[in-house]
Amino acid sequence: MTPEEFVEALDAKGINLDSRQIQQFESYYQFLVEWNQKINLTAITEQKEVYLKHFYDSLAPLWLTDKIQADKALIDIGAGAGFPSIPLAIAQPGLRVTIVDSLNKRIKFLEVLVEALGLDQVQALHGRAEDLGQDKHYRQNFDLVTARAVAQLNVLAEYCLPFAKKGGYFLALKAQKTQTEIDQAQAAIKVLGAKLEDVLSDVLPGQGDERTIVVIKKTLDTPNKYPRKAGKPAKQPLK
């Protein structure tokens, strides 16, 4: 997907980028390639692949759901090189975005990127989800929580749901629909004060690769003991 095809594909989905936003995506790509030579950000660096598998893919919540609105506060857990949060922040400028990653080198990249792109509504935060999820400044403080291809859903739920306020949503971006994974996460989702609302699917243009967004609604406060101490959610997933 060339940059021109990217803009056209988004236009077909009802997302109209202006010249500044188009330039922001172009600059994002250049920064990604440059910094990837210094630190490991992504295995995908060819321009067409980045625009399709990172940029376009990250924006799928905009047309598959109605949750990503300009006045919302979103936190992205384990964002790596900024997916899906940075593309969402570019395409939806009013969105207030906090990006969390445990590797400080990636946070440094994101801080430089955010400043260069002029994304005043975005902040990058170095830390582990298990620790920040117990911090009163972040716990149950966000309308939206996102995570993209980070871990199994039952593990992701414990990382992410403590950040969502009651009535908020956790959007898990997955490469493909895995019903077994969803079934295994149901108990964890309930324990953490939420319920599965929807499972949405799409395909990448020109390839047919499936993409899935699992939509989970926060209905109750998460019990104070969650998330558990660092490392425990992955080693002993909730069942």
Rosetta blueprint (number, residue, H / E / L):
1 M L
2 T L
3 P H
4 E H
5 E H
6 F H
7 V H
8 E H
9 A H
10 L H
11 D H
12 A H
13 K L
14 G L
15 I L
16 N L
17 L L
18 D L
19 S H
20 R H
21 Q H
22 I H
23 Q H
24 Q H
25 F H
26 E H
27 S H
28 Y H
29 Y H
30 Q H
31 F H
32 L H
33 V H
34 E H
35 W H
36 N H
37 Q L
38 K L
39 I L
40 N L
41 L L
42 T L
43 A L
44 I L
45 T L
46 E L
47 Q H
48 K H
49 E H
50 V H
51 Y H
52 L H
53 K H
54 H H
55 F H
56 Y H
57 D H
58 S H
59 L L
60 A H
61 P H
62 L H
63 W H
64 L H
65 T L
66 D L
67 K L
68 I L
69 Q L
70 A L
71 D L
72 K L
73 A E
74 L E
75 I E
76 D E
77 I E
78 G L
79 A L
80 G L
81 A L
82 G L
83 F L
84 P L
85 S H
86 I H
87 P H
88 L H
89 A H
90 I H
91 A H
92 Q L
93 P L
94 G L
95 L L
96 R E
97 V E
98 T E
99 I E
100 V E
101 D E
102 S L
103 L L
104 N H
105 K H
106 R H
107 I H
108 K H
109 F H
110 L H
111 E H
112 V H
113 L H
114 V H
115 E H
116 A H
117 L H
118 G L
119 L L
120 D L
121 Q L
122 V E
123 Q E
124 A E
125 L E
126 H E
127 G L
128 R L
129 A H
130 E H
131 D H
132 L H
133 G L
134 Q L
135 D L
136 K L
137 H L
138 Y L
139 R L
140 Q L
141 N L
142 F E
143 D E
144 L E
145 V E
146 T E
147 A E
148 R E
149 A L
150 V L
151 A L
152 Q L
153 L H
154 N H
155 V H
156 L H
157 A H
158 E H
159 Y H
160 C H
161 L H
162 P H
163 F H
164 A E
165 K E
166 K E
167 G E
168 G E
169 Y E
170 F E
171 L E
172 A E
173 L E
174 K E
175 A L
176 Q L
177 K L
178 T L
179 Q H
180 T H
181 E H
182 I H
183 D H
184 Q H
185 A H
186 Q H
187 A H
188 A H
189 I H
190 K H
191 V H
192 L L
193 G L
194 A E
195 K E
196 L E
197 E E
198 D E
199 V E
200 L E
201 S E
202 D E
203 V E
204 L L
205 P L
206 G L
207 Q L
208 G L
209 D L
210 E E
211 R E
212 T E
213 I E
214 V E
215 V E
216 I E
217 K E
218 K E
219 T L
220 L L
221 D L
222 T L
223 P L
224 N L
225 K L
226 Y L
227 P L
228 R L
229 K L
230 A L
231 G L
232 K H
233 P H
234 A H
235 K H
236 Q L
237 P L
238 L L
239 K L
